[in-house]
Amino acid sequence: VLELTSIDATFGELDVAALDATRMSVDREQFEKAEESTKLVSMLEETNHFKEDMIQSLQKQLSEKESQNESVNEELEFWKKKHEIMNKLNYELVKKMAAKAQQQVQSHSDTVKAEVDDWKGKNAQMGHLYDDLVEKVGALANENGELLIKCQQLEEDEKKLNDMRVEKIVD
């Protein structure tokens, strides 16, 4: 019985030792798995932390870009308004210049028309003067012709008188 108890005790110790070894083997596997899981979790936490930092950095850059974009949009609106104002001013200036040019053209046209009317009047007056002059020249030519005929008659009469005087003197 003692032997059996001793054998039972030896088997019991062996079982305990085997159990302890099995437990140790299982514990070691679990420990290695737990260690591997811990490393994996640590690595994932590092990756997540890196990605969170990256996201924060990108959000900061996005915020800066949005701020710059807003600033650029404000400047763009400023220049658009300036452009509209300049277009309006340019349109008004062109409109004033066109009105002034039209006024100058109208004034020149009026001046030219007045000068043309004046020259037409002078031309008509010259036409009347020319017609009067032609009439006077015609009258003078007629009078000159009559005077020429009278002169010729007087010369003939004078010659006849001279001839008669010379005949009387000679006789």
ChimeraX attribute file (.defattr): number of C-alpha atoms within 10 A of each C-alpha:
attribute: neighborCount
match mode: 1-to-1
recipient: residues
	/A:1	7
	/A:2	8
	/A:3	9
	/A:4	10
	/A:5	11
	/A:6	11
	/A:7	12
	/A:8	14
	/A:9	14
	/A:10	14
	/A:11	14
	/A:12	14
	/A:13	13
	/A:14	13
	/A:15	14
	/A:16	14
	/A:17	14
	/A:18	14
	/A:19	14
	/A:20	14
	/A:21	14
	/A:22	13
	/A:23	14
	/A:24	14
	/A:25	13
	/A:26	13
	/A:27	14
	/A:28	14
	/A:29	12
	/A:30	14
	/A:31	14
	/A:32	12
	/A:33	12
	/A:34	13
	/A:35	13
	/A:36	12
	/A:37	13
	/A:38	13
	/A:39	12
	/A:40	12
	/A:41	12
	/A:42	12
	/A:43	12
	/A:44	12
	/A:45	12
	/A:46	12
	/A:47	12
	/A:48	12
	/A:49	12
	/A:50	12
	/A:51	12
	/A:52	12
	/A:53	12
	/A:54	12
	/A:55	12
	/A:56	12
	/A:57	12
	/A:58	12
	/A:59	12
	/A:60	12
	/A:61	12
	/A:62	13
	/A:63	12
	/A:64	12
	/A:65	13
	/A:66	13
	/A:67	12
	/A:68	12
	/A:69	14
	/A:70	12
	/A:71	12
	/A:72	13
	/A:73	13
	/A:74	12
	/A:75	12
	/A:76	13
	/A:77	12
	/A:78	12
	/A:79	12
	/A:80	12
	/A:81	12
	/A:82	12
	/A:83	12
	/A:84	12
	/A:85	12
	/A:86	12
	/A:87	12
	/A:88	12
	/A:89	12
	/A:90	12
	/A:91	12
	/A:92	12
	/A:93	12
	/A:94	12
	/A:95	12
	/A:96	12
	/A:97	12
	/A:98	12
	/A:99	12
	/A:100	12
	/A:101	12
	/A:102	12
	/A:103	12
	/A:104	12
	/A:105	12
	/A:106	12
	/A:107	12
	/A:108	12
	/A:109	12
	/A:110	12
	/A:111	12
	/A:112	12
	/A:113	12
	/A:114	12
	/A:115	12
	/A:116	12
	/A:117	12
	/A:118	12
	/A:119	13
	/A:120	12
	/A:121	12
	/A:122	12
	/A:123	12
	/A:124	12
	/A:125	12
	/A:126	14
	/A:127	12
	/A:128	12
	/A:129	12
	/A:130	12
	/A:131	12
	/A:132	12
	/A:133	13
	/A:134	12
	/A:135	12
	/A:136	12
	/A:137	13
	/A:138	12
	/A:139	12
	/A:140	13
	/A:141	13
	/A:142	12
	/A:143	12
	/A:144	14
	/A:145	12
	/A:146	12
	/A:147	13
	/A:148	13
	/A:149	12
	/A:150	12
	/A:151	14
	/A:152	12
	/A:153	12
	/A:154	12
	/A:155	12
	/A:156	12
	/A:157	12
	/A:158	13
	/A:159	12
	/A:160	12
	/A:161	12
	/A:162	12
	/A:163	12
	/A:164	12
	/A:165	12
	/A:166	11
	/A:167	10
	/A:168	9
	/A:169	8
	/A:170	7
	/A:171	6
